[in-house]
């Protein structure tokens, strides 16, 4: 069984997740809880078999510290930056399509969504076009 708490930073997405999880998942196995910091703090105060957290490094440290108090295992997927490198041999059409795909898939809400591009000066103009 699992409790899912979507991010309060994107309330429309959170409401959509809750609506469809509640509609299509077995409520005896899954619960979706919406809320902000207070809700997250209350959830972290409970004993869990495992905590999976996706988000910022600063909140990840809080999750890890609280989980350690109960020796709860964790998976922390913390926000990093994912560069894209376009060198002088890159096929620009393919690279541009893949960067846009990577940024737009799941509305950019993946840990591997490209955040910025390092582009060789010989490819810069073509890449922008």
Phi and psi in degrees as a GROMACS rama.xvg file:
@    title "Ramachandran Plot"
@    xaxis  label "Phi"
@    yaxis  label "Psi"
@TYPE xy
-146.973  151.184  UNK-2
-113.682  128.913  UNK-3
-113.67  124.774  UNK-4
-120.526  100.264  UNK-5
-67.6415  162.724  UNK-6
-65.3339  138.701  UNK-7
-78.6885  -10.668  UNK-8
-70.6586  -25.4313  UNK-9
-124.549  79.5735  UNK-10
-61.5907  -33.6934  UNK-11
-67.2528  -43.3445  UNK-12
-65.14  -40.5128  UNK-13
-59.9751  -45.179  UNK-14
-64.1745  -38.7901  UNK-15
-66.0899  -43.5283  UNK-16
-59.748  -47.7576  UNK-17
-60.8626  -46.525  UNK-18
-56.708  -50.2565  UNK-19
-79.6885  -33.2796  UNK-20
-64.4499  -44.0741  UNK-21
-64.4117  -32.7369  UNK-22
-76.4532  -41.2358  UNK-23
-108.455  -14.3199  UNK-24
-103.427  149.287  UNK-25
-64.9712  115.985  UNK-26
-66.7355  -13.9152  UNK-27
-81.2918  -11.3532  UNK-28
-112.87  -29.8693  UNK-29
-130.832  136.802  UNK-30
-127.823  138.551  UNK-31
-110.34  125.901  UNK-32
-120.905  123.061  UNK-33
-98.9014  153.67  UNK-34
154.073  177.165  UNK-35
-101.701  -145.538  UNK-36
-60.3766  -41.5378  UNK-37
-62.0444  -42.7175  UNK-38
-63.4502  -45.461  UNK-39
-61.9007  -41.7204  UNK-40
-62.1938  -43.6475  UNK-41
-62.8484  -41.8473  UNK-42
-63.8179  -40.5908  UNK-43
-67.774  -21.1852  UNK-44
-75.4882  -12.6282  UNK-45
-86.2431  159.481  UNK-46
-85.888  130.941  UNK-47
-126.223  156.468  UNK-48
-76.4055  -34.3788  UNK-49
-157.71  145.235  UNK-50
-120.951  126.955  UNK-51
-112.433  120.886  UNK-52
-127.135  132.87  UNK-53
-119.707  125.212  UNK-54
162.788  -149.716  UNK-55
-76.0934  158.824  UNK-56
-64.3293  -42.2149  UNK-57
-62.4309  -42.8368  UNK-58
-73.4223  -35.2563  UNK-59
-57.1499  -37.9344  UNK-60
-64.2569  -38.6348  UNK-61
-65.2186  -46.1138  UNK-62
-59.19  -45.812  UNK-63
-63.5248  -42.0497  UNK-64
-63.4699  -46.3607  UNK-65
-66.4459  -42.0379  UNK-66
-62.7378  -37.1673  UNK-67
-63.2842  -30.7489  UNK-68
-60.2009  -31.4757  UNK-69
-107.946  9.31693  UNK-70
54.6208  38.3476  UNK-71
-84.3433  129.394  UNK-72
-68.8113  150.867  UNK-73
-136.771  154.44  UNK-74
-122.376  118.481  UNK-75
-113.529  114.729  UNK-76
-105.768  95.2287  UNK-77
-97.8729  144.591  UNK-78
-61.6439  115.92  UNK-79
-117.035  -171.672  UNK-80
-115.927  135.266  UNK-81
-115.162  101.157  UNK-82
-79.2812  156.795  UNK-83
-115.824  135.896  UNK-84
-112.929  123.8  UNK-85
-115.465  106.332  UNK-86
-96.5411  -175.001  UNK-87
-69.5507  -13.7829  UNK-88
-100.138  0.117356  UNK-89
-69.7067  138.066  UNK-90
-76.1578  110.897  UNK-91
-62.2459  -43.7754  UNK-92
-60.5306  -45.6174  UNK-93
-64.5771  -45.7903  UNK-94
-61.565  -45.8813  UNK-95
-62.346  -43.9342  UNK-96
-61.5752  -40.9623  UNK-97
-72.0242  -35.7878  UNK-98
-65.8057  -45.8676  UNK-99
-63.8189  -43.8708  UNK-100
-58.917  -48.9135  UNK-101
-61.8827  -34.2812  UNK-102
-79.2611  -30.5878  UNK-103
-93.9717  -21.9354  UNK-104
-59.2167  131.911  UNK-105
55.1478  38.2382  UNK-106
55.9041  30.2846  UNK-107
78.3551  3.76872  UNK-108
-92.2235  56.5314  UNK-109
-128.513  152.825  UNK-110
-70.5616  -13.8043  UNK-111
-109.373  12.4597  UNK-112
-63.2162  130.983  UNK-113
-63.8171  132.531  UNK-114
-100.108  -28.4532  UNK-115
-159.327  165.89  UNK-116
-123.268  129.164  UNK-117
-95.5149  112.166  UNK-118
-118.633  129.767  UNK-119
-61.6459  140.675  UNK-120
-58.8715  -27.7304  UNK-121
-73.0401  -17.1927  UNK-122
-107.736  -9.09279  UNK-123
-55.2905  -53.3045  UNK-124
-62.1098  -45.6618  UNK-125
-63.8243  -37.9639  UNK-126
-65.5475  -40.7486  UNK-127
-65.9748  -33.3702  UNK-128
